[in-house]
Amino acid sequence: MFFLLLATLSGCDLGFPESEGEAELDRDTFVATYTELRLAAMEWESARLPEAERNRILSERGVTEDDLREFVRVHGRNVPFMNEIWNEVADEVSRALQEEVEAAEAEEEEEEAGR
């Protein structure tokens, strides 16, 4: 029954507008860039990324603020798509933070074993 409901819903227009064309920036680049920006912002006490740091990250990725804005302008009204994007960013941030914790724990264990 669940699969029938899922198949039915996937074929239905739930009333959300589609994306308004194609953005210059692809999905993977948007997610990776936004993830890096969020992770960098977490390093600052205010959780607000200084403009110089933001510009450095964007420059390294070959992305501009306008690229990010255009992506959101093109896809922003497509709620299911943007929900997937924000969930993917959140998952990537969580994964990166978990990797940092695991690396710190492994380093601590190595230090304790060397004593």
Beta strands, then each sheet from edge to edge (+ up, - down):
end
